[in-house]
Amino acid sequence: MDLRPRKRVNTNDGLGRGMEFAILVMMFLGLGYALDTWIGTKPVFMIVFVVLGIVGQFASLWYGYDARMKELEAQRRDLSRDGKAAVR
């Protein structure tokens, strides 16, 4: 009896991206708080750094999504050209 999984499934991709998003935003928040405390301009830098962190994360997600879709489109073109299953 073979109990090994037949297909490799990447289940941690969403969890990893979510953790990356949360940790990076918290790091930017902490950096903004430290800078605001040092300069005495609360909450200017906290707001600016959190907004920059969120915008950067959304840009990263968008470019990653776009690259994956282009990869899948290329595989689909190869599939229609060859007539073989090339999709992962």
Wavefront OBJ file of the C-alpha trace (Angstrom):
o trace
v 0.000 0.000 0.000
v 1.498 3.323 -1.134
v 0.677 6.213 1.220
v 2.857 8.805 -0.460
v 1.068 11.805 -1.960
v 0.697 11.514 -5.706
v 0.759 15.214 -6.474
v 2.986 17.814 -4.866
v 0.834 20.587 -3.402
v 2.279 23.877 -2.184
v 0.083 24.698 0.805
v 2.363 27.134 2.601
v 2.552 29.784 -0.120
v -0.400 31.825 1.142
v 0.648 31.475 4.767
v 4.178 32.567 3.919
v 2.990 35.598 1.996
v 0.632 36.572 4.808
v 3.388 36.304 7.406
v 5.753 38.293 5.190
v 3.111 40.988 4.765
v 2.385 41.260 8.498
v 6.021 41.153 9.626
v 7.181 43.730 7.093
v 4.380 46.153 7.996
v 5.195 45.717 11.703
v 8.887 46.368 10.992
v 8.044 49.572 9.136
v 5.719 50.580 11.973
v 8.503 49.999 14.518
v 11.007 51.930 12.415
v 8.558 54.819 12.103
v 7.875 54.763 15.834
v 11.596 54.786 16.648
v 12.228 57.663 14.251
v 9.230 59.614 15.594
v 10.400 59.099 19.168
v 13.924 60.198 18.313
v 12.834 63.317 16.365
v 9.667 64.014 18.390
v 7.224 64.092 15.473
v 4.674 61.442 16.479
v 2.909 59.923 14.392
v 4.211 61.325 11.082
v 6.895 58.751 10.278
v 4.798 55.850 11.579
v 2.041 56.687 9.108
v 4.440 57.312 6.219
v 6.396 54.084 6.759
v 3.292 51.929 7.209
v 1.785 53.316 3.990
v 5.073 52.727 2.140
v 5.271 49.185 3.509
v 1.726 48.337 2.452
v 2.150 49.853 -1.020
v 5.436 47.970 -1.446
v 3.835 44.692 -0.388
v 0.942 45.126 -2.798
v 3.400 45.909 -5.606
v 5.383 42.790 -4.713
v 2.228 40.667 -4.737
v 1.138 42.124 -8.073
v 4.471 41.515 -9.816
v 4.646 37.982 -8.400
v 1.119 37.294 -9.622
v 1.889 38.754 -13.034
v 5.036 36.626 -13.413
v 3.133 33.467 -12.411
v 0.340 34.202 -14.899
v 2.862 34.737 -17.717
v 4.486 31.418 -16.807
v 1.135 29.634 -16.896
v 0.214 31.283 -20.207
v 3.491 30.072 -21.714
v 2.760 26.554 -20.463
v -0.723 26.761 -21.945
v 0.666 27.848 -25.319
v 3.105 24.931 -25.222
v 0.251 22.586 -24.341
v -1.881 23.735 -27.258
v 1.119 23.591 -29.607
v 2.361 20.154 -28.569
v -0.891 18.525 -27.567
v 0.722 17.150 -24.416
v 0.069 17.884 -20.758
v 2.708 20.437 -19.735
v 0.821 22.067 -16.864
v 2.166 21.438 -13.347
l 1 2 3 4 5 6 7 8 9 10 11 12 13 14 15 16 17 18 19 20 21 22 23 24 25 26 27 28 29 30 31 32 33 34 35 36 37 38 39 40 41 42 43 44 45 46 47 48 49 50 51 52 53 54 55 56 57 58 59 60 61 62 63 64 65 66 67 68 69 70 71 72 73 74 75 76 77 78 79 80 81 82 83 84 85 86 87 88
